[in-house]
Amino acid sequence: MKSRYRERVNMACLDGTSPFDFPDVPVMDGINHPNDISHPERQAGVLRFERAAGF
């Protein structure tokens, strides 16, 4: 059975991992937590990272 809930992890909190390790990172609104409201949290945007040449 597939869960309707998604697991989320703050990648900045894991040793050796950064949000910049991923090309696209969803950014939530940071105000409405799904446990506090009757609907899913809202995605405010997407953080996109493109590594500069030579790095």
mmCIF file as Biopython writes it, N, C-alpha, C and O atoms, coordinates in Angstrom:
data_model
#
loop_
_atom_site.group_PDB
_atom_site.id
_atom_site.type_symbol
_atom_site.label_atom_id
_atom_site.label_alt_id
_atom_site.label_comp_id
_atom_site.label_asym_id
_atom_site.label_entity_id
_atom_site.label_seq_id
_atom_site.pdbx_PDB_ins_code
_atom_site.Cartn_x
_atom_site.Cartn_y
_atom_site.Cartn_z
_atom_site.occupancy
_atom_site.B_iso_or_equiv
_atom_site.auth_seq_id
_atom_site.auth_asym_id
_atom_site.pdbx_PDB_model_num
ATOM 1   N N  . MET A ? 1  ? 0.849  -1.183 0.000   1.0 0.0 1  A 1 
ATOM 2   C CA . MET A ? 1  ? 0.000  0.000  0.000   1.0 0.0 1  A 1 
ATOM 3   C C  . MET A ? 1  ? 0.891  1.241  0.000   1.0 0.0 1  A 1 
ATOM 4   O O  . MET A ? 1  ? 1.842  1.335  0.776   1.0 0.0 1  A 1 
ATOM 5   N N  . LYS A ? 2  ? 0.582  2.156  -0.847  1.0 0.0 2  A 1 
ATOM 6   C CA . LYS A ? 2  ? 1.360  3.386  -0.962  1.0 0.0 2  A 1 
ATOM 7   C C  . LYS A ? 2  ? 0.818  4.442  0.004   1.0 0.0 2  A 1 
ATOM 8   O O  . LYS A ? 2  ? -0.389 4.680  0.066   1.0 0.0 2  A 1 
ATOM 9   N N  . SER A ? 3  ? 1.715  5.062  0.746   1.0 0.0 3  A 1 
ATOM 10  C CA . SER A ? 3  ? 1.316  6.092  1.698   1.0 0.0 3  A 1 
ATOM 11  C C  . SER A ? 3  ? 0.988  7.388  0.973   1.0 0.0 3  A 1 
ATOM 12  O O  . SER A ? 3  ? 1.612  7.713  -0.037  1.0 0.0 3  A 1 
ATOM 13  N N  . ARG A ? 4  ? 0.020  8.119  1.480   1.0 0.0 4  A 1 
ATOM 14  C CA . ARG A ? 4  ? -0.300 9.417  0.889   1.0 0.0 4  A 1 
ATOM 15  C C  . ARG A ? 4  ? 0.602  10.514 1.442   1.0 0.0 4  A 1 
ATOM 16  O O  . ARG A ? 4  ? 0.545  11.659 0.993   1.0 0.0 4  A 1 
ATOM 17  N N  . TYR A ? 5  ? 1.434  10.160 2.418   1.0 0.0 5  A 1 
ATOM 18  C CA . TYR A ? 5  ? 2.333  11.132 3.027   1.0 0.0 5  A 1 
ATOM 19  C C  . TYR A ? 5  ? 3.729  11.008 2.418   1.0 0.0 5  A 1 
ATOM 20  O O  . TYR A ? 5  ? 4.190  9.904  2.126   1.0 0.0 5  A 1 
ATOM 21  N N  . ARG A ? 6  ? 4.380  12.118 2.233   1.0 0.0 6  A 1 
ATOM 22  C CA . ARG A ? 6  ? 5.749  12.128 1.753   1.0 0.0 6  A 1 
ATOM 23  C C  . ARG A ? 6  ? 6.662  12.404 2.931   1.0 0.0 6  A 1 
ATOM 24  O O  . ARG A ? 6  ? 6.333  13.169 3.838   1.0 0.0 6  A 1 
ATOM 25  N N  . GLU A ? 7  ? 7.809  11.766 2.893   1.0 0.0 7  A 1 
ATOM 26  C CA . GLU A ? 7  ? 8.825  12.045 3.908   1.0 0.0 7  A 1 
ATOM 27  C C  . GLU A ? 7  ? 9.699  13.173 3.394   1.0 0.0 7  A 1 
ATOM 28  O O  . GLU A ? 7  ? 10.041 13.212 2.212   1.0 0.0 7  A 1 
ATOM 29  N N  . ARG A ? 8  ? 10.060 14.086 4.276   1.0 0.0 8  A 1 
ATOM 30  C CA . ARG A ? 8  ? 10.910 15.197 3.896   1.0 0.0 8  A 1 
ATOM 31  C C  . ARG A ? 8  ? 12.092 15.265 4.854   1.0 0.0 8  A 1 
ATOM 32  O O  . ARG A ? 8  ? 11.968 15.001 6.050   1.0 0.0 8  A 1 
ATOM 33  N N  . VAL A ? 9  ? 13.220 15.621 4.302   1.0 0.0 9  A 1 
ATOM 34  C CA . VAL A ? 9  ? 14.435 15.735 5.086   1.0 0.0 9  A 1 
ATOM 35  C C  . VAL A ? 9  ? 15.105 17.055 4.731   1.0 0.0 9  A 1 
ATOM 36  O O  . VAL A ? 9  ? 15.184 17.420 3.558   1.0 0.0 9  A 1 
ATOM 37  N N  . ASN A ? 10 ? 15.579 17.759 5.729   1.0 0.0 10 A 1 
ATOM 38  C CA . ASN A ? 10 ? 16.343 18.970 5.493   1.0 0.0 10 A 1 
ATOM 39  C C  . ASN A ? 10 ? 17.768 18.539 5.169   1.0 0.0 10 A 1 
ATOM 40  O O  . ASN A ? 10 ? 18.532 18.182 6.065   1.0 0.0 10 A 1 
ATOM 41  N N  . MET A ? 11 ? 18.124 18.573 3.891   1.0 0.0 11 A 1 
ATOM 42  C CA . MET A ? 11 ? 19.415 18.076 3.446   1.0 0.0 11 A 1 
ATOM 43  C C  . MET A ? 11 ? 20.581 18.845 4.065   1.0 0.0 11 A 1 
ATOM 44  O O  . MET A ? 11 ? 21.674 18.297 4.211   1.0 0.0 11 A 1 
ATOM 45  N N  . ALA A ? 12 ? 20.362 20.093 4.423   1.0 0.0 12 A 1 
ATOM 46  C CA . ALA A ? 12 ? 21.430 20.889 5.032   1.0 0.0 12 A 1 
ATOM 47  C C  . ALA A ? 12 ? 21.815 20.363 6.413   1.0 0.0 12 A 1 
ATOM 48  O O  . ALA A ? 12 ? 22.873 20.714 6.934   1.0 0.0 12 A 1 
ATOM 49  N N  . CYS A ? 13 ? 20.971 19.529 7.006   1.0 0.0 13 A 1 
ATOM 50  C CA . CYS A ? 13 ? 21.237 18.996 8.344   1.0 0.0 13 A 1 
ATOM 51  C C  . CYS A ? 13 ? 22.006 17.675 8.323   1.0 0.0 13 A 1 
ATOM 52  O O  . CYS A ? 13 ? 22.394 17.177 9.380   1.0 0.0 13 A 1 
ATOM 53  N N  . LEU A ? 14 ? 22.230 17.108 7.161   1.0 0.0 14 A 1 
ATOM 54  C CA . LEU A ? 14 ? 22.933 15.833 7.061   1.0 0.0 14 A 1 
ATOM 55  C C  . LEU A ? 14 ? 24.405 16.075 6.750   1.0 0.0 14 A 1 
ATOM 56  O O  . LEU A ? 14 ? 24.739 16.803 5.815   1.0 0.0 14 A 1 
ATOM 57  N N  . ASP A ? 15 ? 25.281 15.460 7.539   1.0 0.0 15 A 1 
ATOM 58  C CA . ASP A ? 15 ? 26.721 15.611 7.313   1.0 0.0 15 A 1 
ATOM 59  C C  . ASP A ? 15 ? 27.087 15.185 5.901   1.0 0.0 15 A 1 
ATOM 60  O O  . ASP A ? 15 ? 26.660 14.133 5.425   1.0 0.0 15 A 1 
ATOM 61  N N  . GLY A ? 16 ? 27.876 16.006 5.245   1.0 0.0 16 A 1 
ATOM 62  C CA . GLY A ? 16 ? 28.367 15.671 3.920   1.0 0.0 16 A 1 
ATOM 63  C C  . GLY A ? 16 ? 27.371 15.881 2.807   1.0 0.0 16 A 1 
ATOM 64  O O  . GLY A ? 16 ? 27.638 15.509 1.664   1.0 0.0 16 A 1 
ATOM 65  N N  . THR A ? 17 ? 26.227 16.468 3.110   1.0 0.0 17 A 1 
ATOM 66  C CA . THR A ? 17 ? 25.193 16.694 2.103   1.0 0.0 17 A 1 
ATOM 67  C C  . THR A ? 17 ? 24.782 18.152 2.110   1.0 0.0 17 A 1 
ATOM 68  O O  . THR A ? 17 ? 24.757 18.800 3.156   1.0 0.0 17 A 1 
ATOM 69  N N  . SER A ? 18 ? 24.465 18.652 0.951   1.0 0.0 18 A 1 
ATOM 70  C CA . SER A ? 18 ? 24.062 20.046 0.796   1.0 0.0 18 A 1 
ATOM 71  C C  . SER A ? 18 ? 22.887 20.105 -0.175  1.0 0.0 18 A 1 
ATOM 72  O O  . SER A ? 18 ? 22.770 19.246 -1.048  1.0 0.0 18 A 1 
ATOM 73  N N  . PRO A ? 19 ? 22.019 21.100 -0.040  1.0 0.0 19 A 1 
ATOM 74  C CA . PRO A ? 19 ? 20.955 21.265 -1.032  1.0 0.0 19 A 1 
ATOM 75  C C  . PRO A ? 19 ? 21.524 21.471 -2.438  1.0 0.0 19 A 1 
ATOM 76  O O  . PRO A ? 19 ? 20.843 21.226 -3.434  1.0 0.0 19 A 1 
ATOM 77  N N  . PHE A ? 20 ? 22.778 21.923 -2.507  1.0 0.0 20 A 1 
ATOM 78  C CA . PHE A ? 20 ? 23.412 22.166 -3.797  1.0 0.0 20 A 1 
ATOM 79  C C  . PHE A ? 20 ? 23.905 20.878 -4.460  1.0 0.0 20 A 1 
ATOM 80  O O  . PHE A ? 20 ? 24.427 20.918 -5.574  1.0 0.0 20 A 1 
ATOM 81  N N  . ASP A ? 21 ? 23.743 19.738 -3.783  1.0 0.0 21 A 1 
ATOM 82  C CA . ASP A ? 21 ? 24.080 18.445 -4.377  1.0 0.0 21 A 1 
ATOM 83  C C  . ASP A ? 21 ? 22.986 17.981 -5.341  1.0 0.0 21 A 1 
ATOM 84  O O  . ASP A ? 21 ? 23.164 16.985 -6.042  1.0 0.0 21 A 1 
ATOM 85  N N  . PHE A ? 22 ? 21.882 18.677 -5.380  1.0 0.0 22 A 1 
ATOM 86  C CA . PHE A ? 22 ? 20.727 18.289 -6.189  1.0 0.0 22 A 1 
ATOM 87  C C  . PHE A ? 22 ? 20.411 19.397 -7.186  1.0 0.0 22 A 1 
ATOM 88  O O  . PHE A ? 22 ? 20.491 20.574 -6.836  1.0 0.0 22 A 1 
ATOM 89  N N  . PRO A ? 23 ? 20.053 19.048 -8.420  1.0 0.0 23 A 1 
ATOM 90  C CA . PRO A ? 23 ? 19.765 20.084 -9.415  1.0 0.0 23 A 1 
ATOM 91  C C  . PRO A ? 23 ? 18.499 20.885 -9.108  1.0 0.0 23 A 1 
ATOM 92  O O  . PRO A ? 23 ? 18.446 22.082 -9.390  1.0 0.0 23 A 1 
ATOM 93  N N  . ASP A ? 24 ? 17.481 20.242 -8.534  1.0 0.0 24 A 1 
ATOM 94  C CA . ASP A ? 24 ? 16.208 20.904 -8.221  1.0 0.0 24 A 1 
ATOM 95  C C  . ASP A ? 24 ? 15.773 20.516 -6.810  1.0 0.0 24 A 1 
ATOM 96  O O  . ASP A ? 24 ? 15.691 19.333 -6.480  1.0 0.0 24 A 1 
ATOM 97  N N  . VAL A ? 25 ? 15.496 21.523 -5.982  1.0 0.0 25 A 1 
ATOM 98  C CA . VAL A ? 25 ? 15.032 21.269 -4.617  1.0 0.0 25 A 1 
ATOM 99  C C  . VAL A ? 25 ? 13.736 22.040 -4.396  1.0 0.0 25 A 1 
ATOM 100 O O  . VAL A ? 25 ? 13.730 23.268 -4.482  1.0 0.0 25 A 1 
ATOM 101 N N  . PRO A ? 26 ? 12.627 21.335 -4.109  1.0 0.0 26 A 1 
ATOM 102 C CA . PRO A ? 26 ? 11.378 22.041 -3.817  1.0 0.0 26 A 1 
ATOM 103 C C  . PRO A ? 26 ? 11.518 22.876 -2.545  1.0 0.0 26 A 1 
ATOM 104 O O  . PRO A ? 26 ? 12.123 22.433 -1.569  1.0 0.0 26 A 1 
ATOM 105 N N  . VAL A ? 27 ? 10.961 24.070 -2.562  1.0 0.0 27 A 1 
ATOM 106 C CA . VAL A ? 27 ? 10.992 24.967 -1.412  1.0 0.0 27 A 1 
ATOM 107 C C  . VAL A ? 27 ? 9.553  25.171 -0.940  1.0 0.0 27 A 1 
ATOM 108 O O  . VAL A ? 27 ? 8.705  25.659 -1.687  1.0 0.0 27 A 1 
ATOM 109 N N  . MET A ? 28 ? 9.295  24.790 0.307   1.0 0.0 28 A 1 
ATOM 110 C CA . MET A ? 28 ? 7.950  24.937 0.858   1.0 0.0 28 A 1 
ATOM 111 C C  . MET A ? 28 ? 7.773  26.345 1.411   1.0 0.0 28 A 1 
ATOM 112 O O  . MET A ? 28 ? 8.750  27.071 1.596   1.0 0.0 28 A 1 
ATOM 113 N N  . ASP A ? 29 ? 6.539  26.727 1.672   1.0 0.0 29 A 1 
ATOM 114 C CA . ASP A ? 29 ? 6.281  28.114 2.087   1.0 0.0 29 A 1 
ATOM 115 C C  . ASP A ? 29 ? 6.856  28.457 3.461   1.0 0.0 29 A 1 
ATOM 116 O O  . ASP A ? 29 ? 7.001  29.637 3.780   1.0 0.0 29 A 1 
ATOM 117 N N  . GLY A ? 30 ? 7.185  27.465 4.277   1.0 0.0 30 A 1 
ATOM 118 C CA . GLY A ? 30 ? 7.820  27.721 5.566   1.0 0.0 30 A 1 
ATOM 119 C C  . GLY A ? 30 ? 6.888  28.269 6.631   1.0 0.0 30 A 1 
ATOM 120 O O  . GLY A ? 30 ? 7.331  28.577 7.738   1.0 0.0 30 A 1 
ATOM 121 N N  . ILE A ? 31 ? 5.620  28.396 6.321   1.0 0.0 31 A 1 
ATOM 122 C CA . ILE A ? 31 ? 4.649  28.944 7.269   1.0 0.0 31 A 1 
ATOM 123 C C  . ILE A ? 31 ? 3.644  27.883 7.676   1.0 0.0 31 A 1 
ATOM 124 O O  . ILE A ? 31 ? 3.405  27.669 8.864   1.0 0.0 31 A 1 
ATOM 125 N N  . ASN A ? 32 ? 3.063  27.229 6.704   1.0 0.0 32 A 1 
ATOM 126 C CA . ASN A ? 32 ? 1.997  26.253 6.951   1.0 0.0 32 A 1 
ATOM 127 C C  . ASN A ? 32 ? 2.552  24.839 7.008   1.0 0.0 32 A 1 
ATOM 128 O O  . ASN A ? 32 ? 2.935  24.278 5.981   1.0 0.0 32 A 1 
ATOM 129 N N  . HIS A ? 33 ? 2.597  24.267 8.193   1.0 0.0 33 A 1 
ATOM 130 C CA . HIS A ? 33 ? 3.033  22.886 8.364   1.0 0.0 33 A 1 
ATOM 131 C C  . HIS A ? 33 ? 1.822  21.978 8.173   1.0 0.0 33 A 1 
ATOM 132 O O  . HIS A ? 33 ? 0.742  22.280 8.681   1.0 0.0 33 A 1 
ATOM 133 N N  . PRO A ? 34 ? 1.986  20.856 7.439   1.0 0.0 34 A 1 
ATOM 134 C CA . PRO A ? 34 ? 0.836  19.989 7.173   1.0 0.0 34 A 1 
ATOM 135 C C  . PRO A ? 34 ? 0.166  19.439 8.426   1.0 0.0 34 A 1 
ATOM 136 O O  . PRO A ? 34 ? -1.015 19.096 8.378   1.0 0.0 34 A 1 
ATOM 137 N N  . ASN A ? 35 ? 0.877  19.342 9.540   1.0 0.0 35 A 1 
ATOM 138 C CA . ASN A ? 35 ? 0.256  18.872 10.780  1.0 0.0 35 A 1 
ATOM 139 C C  . ASN A ? 35 ? -0.614 19.943 11.436  1.0 0.0 35 A 1 
ATOM 140 O O  . ASN A ? 35 ? -1.432 19.631 12.302  1.0 0.0 35 A 1 
ATOM 141 N N  . ASP A ? 36 ? -0.443 21.196 11.030  1.0 0.0 36 A 1 
ATOM 142 C CA . ASP A ? 36 ? -1.178 22.299 11.637  1.0 0.0 36 A 1 
ATOM 143 C C  . ASP A ? 36 ? -2.391 22.730 10.829  1.0 0.0 36 A 1 
ATOM 144 O O  . ASP A ? 36 ? -3.253 23.445 11.339  1.0 0.0 36 A 1 
ATOM 145 N N  . ILE A ? 37 ? -2.464 22.310 9.595   1.0 0.0 37 A 1 
ATOM 146 C CA . ILE A ? 37 ? -3.550 22.733 8.714   1.0 0.0 37 A 1 
ATOM 147 C C  . ILE A ? 37 ? -4.217 21.502 8.111   1.0 0.0 37 A 1 
ATOM 148 O O  . ILE A ? 37 ? -3.669 20.403 8.185   1.0 0.0 37 A 1 
ATOM 149 N N  . SER A ? 38 ? -5.360 21.672 7.532   1.0 0.0 38 A 1 
ATOM 150 C CA . SER A ? 38 ? -6.109 20.527 7.022   1.0 0.0 38 A 1 
ATOM 151 C C  . SER A ? 38 ? -5.791 20.198 5.565   1.0 0.0 38 A 1 
ATOM 152 O O  . SER A ? 38 ? -6.460 19.361 4.959   1.0 0.0 38 A 1 
ATOM 153 N N  . HIS A ? 39 ? -4.790 20.839 5.010   1.0 0.0 39 A 1 
ATOM 154 C CA . HIS A ? 39 ? -4.409 20.551 3.628   1.0 0.0 39 A 1 
ATOM 155 C C  . HIS A ? 39 ? -2.886 20.466 3.533   1.0 0.0 39 A 1 
ATOM 156 O O  . HIS A ? 39 ? -2.186 20.920 4.438   1.0 0.0 39 A 1 
ATOM 157 N N  . PRO A ? 40 ? -2.373 19.895 2.456   1.0 0.0 40 A 1 
ATOM 158 C CA . PRO A ? 40 ? -0.912 19.762 2.334   1.0 0.0 40 A 1 
ATOM 159 C C  . PRO A ? 40 ? -0.209 21.111 2.327   1.0 0.0 40 A 1 
ATOM 160 O O  . PRO A ? 40 ? -0.797 22.133 1.973   1.0 0.0 40 A 1 
ATOM 161 N N  . GLU A ? 41 ? 1.062  21.095 2.725   1.0 0.0 41 A 1 
ATOM 162 C CA . GLU A ? 41 ? 1.840  22.323 2.700   1.0 0.0 41 A 1 
ATOM 163 C C  . GLU A ? 41 ? 1.989  22.810 1.263   1.0 0.0 41 A 1 
ATOM 164 O O  . GLU A ? 41 ? 1.889  22.038 0.310   1.0 0.0 41 A 1 
ATOM 165 N N  . ARG A ? 42 ? 2.226  24.087 1.138   1.0 0.0 42 A 1 
ATOM 166 C CA . ARG A ? 42 ? 2.317  24.672 -0.199  1.0 0.0 42 A 1 
ATOM 167 C C  . ARG A ? 42 ? 3.769  24.811 -0.632  1.0 0.0 42 A 1 
ATOM 168 O O  . ARG A ? 42 ? 4.639  25.191 0.152   1.0 0.0 42 A 1 
ATOM 169 N N  . GLN A ? 43 ? 4.007  24.497 -1.886  1.0 0.0 43 A 1 
ATOM 170 C CA . GLN A ? 43 ? 5.335  24.672 -2.446  1.0 0.0 43 A 1 
ATOM 171 C C  . GLN A ? 43 ? 5.450  26.108 -2.942  1.0 0.0 43 A 1 
ATOM 172 O O  . GLN A ? 43 ? 4.674  26.545 -3.791  1.0 0.0 43 A 1 
ATOM 173 N N  . ALA A ? 44 ? 6.430  26.841 -2.401  1.0 0.0 44 A 1 
ATOM 174 C CA . ALA A ? 44 ? 6.618  28.241 -2.760  1.0 0.0 44 A 1 
ATOM 175 C C  . ALA A ? 44 ? 7.427  28.394 -4.038  1.0 0.0 44 A 1 
ATOM 176 O O  . ALA A ? 44 ? 7.303  29.399 -4.738  1.0 0.0 44 A 1 
ATOM 177 N N  . GLY A ? 45 ? 8.248  27.411 -4.342  1.0 0.0 45 A 1 
ATOM 178 C CA . GLY A ? 45 ? 9.075  27.493 -5.543  1.0 0.0 45 A 1 
ATOM 179 C C  . GLY A ? 45 ? 10.045 26.341 -5.615  1.0 0.0 45 A 1 
ATOM 180 O O  . GLY A ? 45 ? 9.895  25.337 -4.918  1.0 0.0 45 A 1 
ATOM 181 N N  . VAL A ? 46 ? 11.054 26.496 -6.474  1.0 0.0 46 A 1 
ATOM 182 C CA . VAL A ? 46 ? 12.074 25.472 -6.657  1.0 0.0 46 A 1 
ATOM 183 C C  . VAL A ? 46 ? 13.438 26.147 -6.665  1.0 0.0 46 A 1 
ATOM 184 O O  . VAL A ? 46 ? 13.656 27.119 -7.388  1.0 0.0 46 A 1 
ATOM 185 N N  . LEU A ? 47 ? 14.348 25.627 -5.859  1.0 0.0 47 A 1 
ATOM 186 C CA . LEU A ? 47 ? 15.726 26.092 -5.867  1.0 0.0 47 A 1 
ATOM 187 C C  . LEU A ? 47 ? 16.446 25.301 -6.948  1.0 0.0 47 A 1 
ATOM 188 O O  . LEU A ? 47 ? 16.486 24.071 -6.902  1.0 0.0 47 A 1 
ATOM 189 N N  . ARG A ? 48 ? 17.010 25.998 -7.912  1.0 0.0 48 A 1 
ATOM 190 C CA . ARG A ? 48 ? 17.753 25.338 -8.991  1.0 0.0 48 A 1 
ATOM 191 C C  . ARG A ? 48 ? 19.219 25.725 -8.871  1.0 0.0 48 A 1 
ATOM 192 O O  . ARG A ? 48 ? 19.559 26.891 -8.672  1.0 0.0 48 A 1 
ATOM 193 N N  . PHE A ? 49 ? 20.075 24.724 -8.996  1.0 0.0 49 A 1 
ATOM 194 C CA . PHE A ? 49 ? 21.507 24.960 -8.887  1.0 0.0 49 A 1 
ATOM 195 C C  . PHE A ? 49 ? 22.199 24.406 -10.113 1.0 0.0 49 A 1 
ATOM 196 O O  . PHE A ? 49 ? 22.017 23.244 -10.475 1.0 0.0 49 A 1 
ATOM 197 N N  . GLU A ? 50 ? 22.988 25.244 -10.743 1.0 0.0 50 A 1 
ATOM 198 C CA . GLU A ? 50 ? 23.801 24.818 -11.879 1.0 0.0 50 A 1 
ATOM 199 C C  . GLU A ? 50 ? 25.242 25.187 -11.545 1.0 0.0 50 A 1 
ATOM 200 O O  . GLU A ? 50 ? 25.572 26.359 -11.366 1.0 0.0 50 A 1 
ATOM 201 N N  . ARG A ? 51 ? 26.085 24.174 -11.464 1.0 0.0 51 A 1 
ATOM 202 C CA . ARG A ? 51 ? 27.477 24.392 -11.088 1.0 0.0 51 A 1 
ATOM 203 C C  . ARG A ? 51 ? 28.204 25.165 -12.193 1.0 0.0 51 A 1 
ATOM 204 O O  . ARG A ? 51 ? 28.057 24.866 -13.378 1.0 0.0 51 A 1 
ATOM 205 N N  . ALA A ? 52 ? 28.982 26.155 -11.784 1.0 0.0 52 A 1 
ATOM 206 C CA . ALA A ? 52 ? 29.755 26.964 -12.731 1.0 0.0 52 A 1 
ATOM 207 C C  . ALA A ? 52 ? 30.892 26.128 -13.324 1.0 0.0 52 A 1 
ATOM 208 O O  . ALA A ? 52 ? 31.376 25.189 -12.691 1.0 0.0 52 A 1 
ATOM 209 N N  . ALA A ? 53 ? 31.303 26.469 -14.516 1.0 0.0 53 A 1 
ATOM 210 C CA . ALA A ? 53 ? 32.401 25.776 -15.176 1.0 0.0 53 A 1 
ATOM 211 C C  . ALA A ? 53 ? 33.655 25.852 -14.312 1.0 0.0 53 A 1 
ATOM 212 O O  . ALA A ? 53 ? 33.961 26.899 -13.740 1.0 0.0 53 A 1 
ATOM 213 N N  . GLY A ? 54 ? 34.372 24.748 -14.220 1.0 0.0 54 A 1 
ATOM 214 C CA . GLY A ? 54 ? 35.615 24.724 -13.457 1.0 0.0 54 A 1 
ATOM 215 C C  . GLY A ? 54 ? 35.460 24.312 -12.007 1.0 0.0 54 A 1 
ATOM 216 O O  . GLY A ? 54 ? 36.453 24.255 -11.282 1.0 0.0 54 A 1 
ATOM 217 N N  . PHE A ? 55 ? 34.230 24.018 -11.554 1.0 0.0 55 A 1 
ATOM 218 C CA . PHE A ? 55 ? 34.015 23.586 -10.169 1.0 0.0 55 A 1 
ATOM 219 C C  . PHE A ? 55 ? 33.539 22.170 -10.129 1.0 0.0 55 A 1 
ATOM 220 O O  . PHE A ? 55 ? 33.303 21.629 -9.049  1.0 0.0 55 A 1 
#
